[in-house]
Every structure is written in structure tokens, then in C-alpha cells.
Amino acid sequence: MEGAIKTFVLVMLGGGILGISGIPILSVELGIAFSVLALGIAIALEKKLSPLLAMVFVGFFAIFHGHAHGTEMPSLSKPVFYACGFVLGTAGIHIAGVLIGIIADRYKEGGQLLRYAGAGIAGIGFHLIIG
């Protein structure tokens, strides 16, 4: 799990640099929507991937998230501070997700609750794709 978080944050930063530099990537919004759908499905199905495969998927989707952050950077912002903010914010969100998983593991019905939450996340991703 730790490797996937590091991968996401580092590749997202690379995608952010592409966005800041004005290098276009096709279908950024669709890539983000599919990442939400894939995350929800993985949680709902309690799918465990090998660390290498997880890092490949995570890295692929991180490019889209980073690019969106980079292209939406306010023109008055200092790029270094802005990048630090979206990197630290993203890392915090990922750490919170891991902590939720750890806490849910301690409860009898925690796994089931996580699967329901995953289904909801997948539903949001599906809505983003079709909407």
C-alpha cells in the first residue's frame, strides 16, 4: 500500500508539471472519472492486486489527477507553494483512506461497510463518466 501511495503522489507531481507546462493530455476529466470508478470497484470487490500491478494502475491514473491540478493552477500562485499544497493534500487524503481501512479492519462488520462505501464510490465514478 505504501508503494502505491508514493507512486500516486510522485507521478501526480509529474502530471502536474505537464499541466503547468501546458503539455496537453487527452481526456483528463474522463481519466479522473475512470480512476474513481476503478477505485470504487476495487474497494467493493475487496480486490487485492500485486504491488507492481497496483503501482502501474495508480501511476496511470495519477497522471490525469496531476495534470488537472497543474492546468488549474491560479496564475497569481507561486508554483512551488501550489505544488506543495496539492502534493501534501493528496498524500493526506491517501493516508486518511489507509487509516479508515485499518480502523474498519478492527470491527466485525468493517469490511462489509468498506465494500458498501466502495460501491458508492464506483457509482459516483460511473455518474461522472456518463454525466
Backbone bond lengths (Angstrom), bond angles and torsions (degrees), N, CA, C in turn:
res aa  C-N    CA-C-N  psi(-1)  N-CA   C-N-CA  omega(-1)  CA-C   N-CA-C  phi
1 M - - - 1.457 - - 1.527 110.87 -
2 E 1.329 115.51 -41.28 1.463 120.03 -178.48 1.524 110.82 -59.70
3 G 1.341 116.53 -41.09 1.461 120.71 179.70 1.518 111.91 -63.59
4 A 1.329 117.01 -37.28 1.466 120.59 179.83 1.524 110.59 -67.89
5 I 1.320 116.92 -37.82 1.471 119.86 178.56 1.513 110.00 -65.85
6 K 1.329 116.94 -47.67 1.468 120.29 178.70 1.522 110.71 -60.47
7 T 1.335 115.88 -42.90 1.458 120.06 179.03 1.515 110.61 -59.28
8 F 1.331 117.11 -48.29 1.459 120.20 -177.82 1.524 110.18 -59.20
9 V 1.315 116.96 -49.04 1.460 120.42 -175.66 1.528 111.15 -63.91
10 L 1.332 117.27 -44.83 1.468 119.81 -178.23 1.526 111.99 -68.43
11 V 1.321 117.61 -44.20 1.465 119.89 -179.98 1.529 110.07 -69.88
12 M 1.327 117.18 -34.87 1.455 120.45 176.09 1.528 110.04 -60.87
13 L 1.317 116.65 -40.70 1.467 120.42 177.59 1.529 109.94 -61.60
14 G 1.338 116.39 -41.50 1.464 119.57 175.83 1.514 112.09 -61.79
15 G 1.334 116.97 -42.54 1.463 120.64 176.31 1.519 111.28 -63.13
16 G 1.339 116.10 -35.54 1.456 120.48 176.82 1.518 111.96 -63.68
17 I 1.314 115.75 -40.08 1.473 120.21 177.99 1.530 109.84 -64.20
18 L 1.339 116.88 -39.85 1.468 119.78 176.00 1.525 110.35 -60.58
19 G 1.338 116.58 -44.03 1.461 120.54 179.71 1.511 112.64 -65.01
20 I 1.323 116.94 -43.96 1.470 121.26 178.63 1.525 109.89 -61.46
21 S 1.333 115.90 -37.02 1.467 121.58 -177.87 1.522 112.70 -77.42
22 G 1.324 117.05 -7.01 1.456 120.53 179.14 1.520 113.86 79.93
23 I 1.333 117.49 15.70 1.463 121.35 177.94 1.528 107.39 -81.68
24 P 1.320 116.91 117.47 1.472 119.27 -174.74 1.528 113.10 -75.15
25 I 1.313 114.54 149.58 1.467 123.43 172.16 1.524 105.54 -128.96
26 L 1.313 116.32 134.68 1.459 120.17 -178.78 1.522 111.84 -70.74
27 S 1.289 116.41 140.34 1.469 124.51 169.77 1.526 114.24 55.39
28 V 1.316 116.85 49.28 1.466 120.97 -179.35 1.530 110.65 -59.50
29 E 1.319 117.29 -47.48 1.462 120.12 -178.06 1.522 111.40 -62.85
30 L 1.321 116.50 -39.16 1.458 120.55 178.79 1.536 110.57 -67.35
31 G 1.321 116.69 -38.41 1.467 120.28 176.53 1.519 111.58 -61.89
32 I 1.321 116.70 -41.05 1.466 120.89 177.50 1.528 109.90 -65.90
33 A 1.322 117.18 -44.13 1.470 120.64 179.64 1.531 110.73 -60.93
34 F 1.333 117.26 -43.25 1.465 119.88 178.75 1.525 111.36 -66.06
35 S 1.336 117.16 -31.06 1.471 118.92 177.47 1.521 110.57 -66.58
36 V 1.325 117.29 -37.74 1.466 121.02 177.58 1.527 109.66 -65.83
37 L 1.332 116.43 -44.40 1.462 120.86 178.15 1.533 110.75 -60.91
38 A 1.330 117.18 -47.17 1.468 121.03 -178.32 1.519 111.67 -63.80
39 L 1.330 117.28 -41.43 1.465 120.52 178.29 1.522 110.16 -62.42
40 G 1.325 116.32 -46.43 1.462 119.96 179.97 1.519 112.36 -60.85
41 I 1.324 116.49 -43.35 1.462 119.88 178.95 1.526 110.55 -64.28
42 A 1.325 116.85 -43.37 1.471 119.73 179.95 1.527 111.45 -61.17
43 I 1.330 116.97 -40.89 1.466 120.35 178.61 1.525 110.14 -69.28
44 A 1.335 116.78 -45.33 1.469 120.69 -177.54 1.524 112.03 -61.96
45 L 1.324 116.41 -38.03 1.460 120.24 -178.93 1.527 112.53 -89.21
46 E 1.337 114.90 -2.18 1.468 121.05 -177.20 1.534 109.67 53.45
47 K 1.340 113.70 44.58 1.461 121.21 -175.32 1.523 110.51 -79.38
48 K 1.308 115.71 125.58 1.460 121.92 176.94 1.525 107.92 -106.03
49 L 1.311 116.23 121.19 1.459 121.73 177.77 1.521 109.07 -104.22
50 S 1.311 116.11 158.02 1.463 118.77 172.95 1.524 107.54 -63.35
51 P 1.323 118.35 150.49 1.468 119.89 -178.98 1.533 113.16 -55.53
52 L 1.323 117.70 -39.42 1.459 120.27 -179.71 1.526 111.11 -65.21
53 L 1.316 117.57 -46.28 1.457 121.22 179.77 1.533 110.66 -65.05
54 A 1.321 116.83 -39.57 1.470 120.52 177.27 1.528 110.28 -61.14
55 M 1.326 117.50 -42.25 1.463 120.40 -179.49 1.527 111.59 -67.30
56 V 1.335 117.67 -33.99 1.469 120.79 177.15 1.526 109.84 -64.59
57 F 1.335 117.09 -49.60 1.464 120.53 179.44 1.526 111.05 -62.69
58 V 1.309 116.12 -46.43 1.459 121.12 -178.63 1.530 110.58 -61.60
59 G 1.328 116.13 -43.90 1.463 119.88 179.31 1.517 112.37 -63.26
60 F 1.331 116.16 -40.85 1.465 120.08 178.80 1.527 110.44 -58.63
61 F 1.319 116.71 -49.35 1.458 119.83 -177.68 1.527 112.24 -71.84
62 A 1.315 117.28 -28.80 1.468 121.10 -179.28 1.525 111.72 -63.32
63 I 1.327 116.52 -32.28 1.468 119.73 178.98 1.527 110.05 -58.28
64 F 1.330 116.70 -44.03 1.464 120.66 -178.99 1.532 111.41 -65.24
65 H 1.331 116.00 -44.67 1.467 119.61 179.94 1.528 110.62 -62.68
66 G 1.314 116.50 -45.36 1.465 119.97 179.82 1.514 112.18 -64.16
67 H 1.313 116.42 -42.05 1.464 120.03 -179.90 1.530 110.32 -60.68
68 A 1.331 116.24 -41.89 1.467 119.64 178.16 1.524 110.74 -61.08
69 H 1.325 117.18 -43.94 1.469 119.98 177.42 1.528 110.51 -61.02
70 G 1.326 116.37 -44.11 1.466 120.29 -177.41 1.512 113.34 -64.85
71 T 1.322 116.67 -42.77 1.469 119.07 -178.25 1.523 112.01 -73.90
72 E 1.319 117.51 -22.45 1.462 120.44 -178.92 1.529 113.02 -95.01
73 M 1.318 116.33 8.31 1.460 119.64 -179.27 1.530 109.78 -62.09
74 P 1.324 115.90 128.71 1.468 118.56 178.00 1.532 110.60 -60.45
75 S 1.312 116.66 141.42 1.470 120.47 -177.26 1.527 112.15 -67.41
76 L 1.314 117.99 -22.80 1.459 120.66 -179.90 1.529 112.64 -88.66
77 S 1.291 116.61 -6.66 1.458 121.49 -175.90 1.516 111.33 -77.94
78 K 1.326 115.27 151.29 1.459 120.28 171.25 1.522 106.40 -83.51
79 P 1.329 117.52 119.16 1.463 120.29 -173.81 1.530 114.52 -53.74
80 V 1.314 118.17 -38.63 1.469 119.96 -178.39 1.527 110.40 -65.55
81 F 1.320 117.25 -43.68 1.462 120.05 179.34 1.522 111.26 -67.03
82 Y 1.314 115.71 -41.10 1.462 120.20 178.75 1.530 110.09 -61.59
83 A 1.338 116.64 -47.17 1.471 120.87 179.43 1.519 110.95 -61.80
84 C 1.319 117.70 -43.13 1.470 120.44 177.42 1.524 110.35 -60.18
85 G 1.315 116.76 -40.00 1.462 120.71 179.67 1.516 112.51 -64.04
86 F 1.336 117.72 -47.27 1.468 116.80 -177.67 1.519 111.82 -74.74
87 V 1.328 117.90 -27.47 1.467 119.87 176.15 1.530 110.33 -71.26
88 L 1.321 117.36 -47.76 1.470 120.27 179.79 1.529 111.46 -66.01
89 G 1.322 116.67 -39.40 1.466 119.73 177.39 1.520 111.79 -62.19
90 T 1.322 116.69 -44.02 1.460 120.82 179.16 1.518 111.40 -65.36
91 A 1.325 116.71 -43.21 1.466 119.86 177.51 1.525 110.32 -60.14
92 G 1.317 116.81 -41.58 1.462 120.68 178.23 1.520 112.73 -62.12
93 I 1.329 116.43 -41.65 1.469 120.17 178.11 1.527 110.32 -63.04
94 H 1.320 117.11 -42.74 1.464 120.65 179.41 1.530 111.57 -65.07
95 I 1.308 116.50 -42.45 1.473 120.26 178.30 1.526 109.78 -62.85
96 A 1.320 117.16 -41.04 1.472 120.42 177.59 1.529 110.46 -60.75
97 G 1.324 117.28 -41.04 1.458 120.64 178.02 1.520 112.32 -62.45
98 V 1.321 116.11 -41.53 1.470 120.10 177.52 1.526 110.19 -63.98
99 L 1.320 116.90 -43.49 1.467 120.52 178.84 1.534 111.47 -62.85
100 I 1.322 117.12 -38.75 1.465 119.59 176.49 1.521 109.94 -61.02
101 G 1.337 116.84 -42.55 1.462 120.65 177.46 1.516 112.82 -62.54
102 I 1.324 116.55 -41.87 1.468 121.09 179.07 1.522 110.66 -64.43
103 I 1.320 116.62 -44.82 1.463 120.80 179.65 1.530 110.55 -65.11
104 A 1.335 116.94 -42.89 1.466 120.14 179.95 1.520 111.26 -62.23
105 D 1.318 116.93 -33.25 1.471 121.81 178.78 1.528 112.57 -61.97
106 R 1.294 116.42 -23.11 1.469 120.76 -176.70 1.530 113.00 -83.89
107 Y 1.321 116.57 -7.21 1.457 120.37 -177.66 1.524 110.25 -113.35
108 K 1.308 115.14 146.36 1.460 121.20 -176.81 1.529 112.26 -54.88
109 E 1.302 117.71 -46.34 1.470 122.19 -177.26 1.526 112.18 -99.17
110 G 1.317 117.79 11.53 1.461 121.11 -177.35 1.514 113.41 -61.75
111 G 1.332 116.91 -41.72 1.459 120.33 179.23 1.514 112.42 -62.52
112 Q 1.326 115.37 -41.74 1.467 119.93 178.79 1.527 110.36 -64.40
113 L 1.324 116.92 -41.70 1.455 120.83 178.42 1.533 110.61 -61.62
114 L 1.336 116.65 -41.19 1.463 119.86 177.73 1.529 111.23 -63.29
115 R 1.317 117.15 -40.02 1.471 119.95 178.57 1.529 110.97 -63.86
116 Y 1.321 117.68 -39.46 1.467 120.27 175.70 1.533 110.35 -63.82
117 A 1.311 116.38 -43.48 1.470 120.10 177.87 1.525 110.20 -61.42
118 G 1.332 116.45 -40.95 1.459 120.15 177.55 1.520 112.09 -60.91
119 A 1.332 116.21 -41.05 1.467 119.91 177.41 1.528 110.25 -62.18
120 G 1.329 116.12 -39.59 1.464 119.45 177.20 1.521 111.93 -64.67
121 I 1.313 116.61 -41.65 1.470 121.06 177.77 1.525 109.84 -63.03
122 A 1.333 116.69 -42.87 1.468 120.41 177.34 1.525 110.33 -60.62
123 G 1.330 116.61 -40.59 1.459 120.31 177.78 1.516 112.02 -61.30
124 I 1.315 116.50 -39.98 1.468 120.54 176.99 1.525 109.80 -63.77
125 G 1.346 116.35 -44.13 1.461 119.91 177.80 1.519 111.90 -60.15
126 F 1.331 116.60 -43.12 1.470 121.02 177.96 1.527 110.54 -61.33
127 H 1.318 115.64 -43.32 1.473 119.61 178.58 1.531 111.21 -61.89
128 L 1.324 117.27 -40.64 1.469 120.49 178.11 1.526 110.93 -62.91
129 I 1.323 116.54 -36.81 1.458 120.53 -178.71 1.520 111.33 -69.93
130 I 1.331 116.95 -45.86 1.474 119.11 -176.18 1.526 112.63 -84.82
131 G 1.348 116.15 -19.56 1.461 119.95 -175.92 1.467 111.88 -84.88
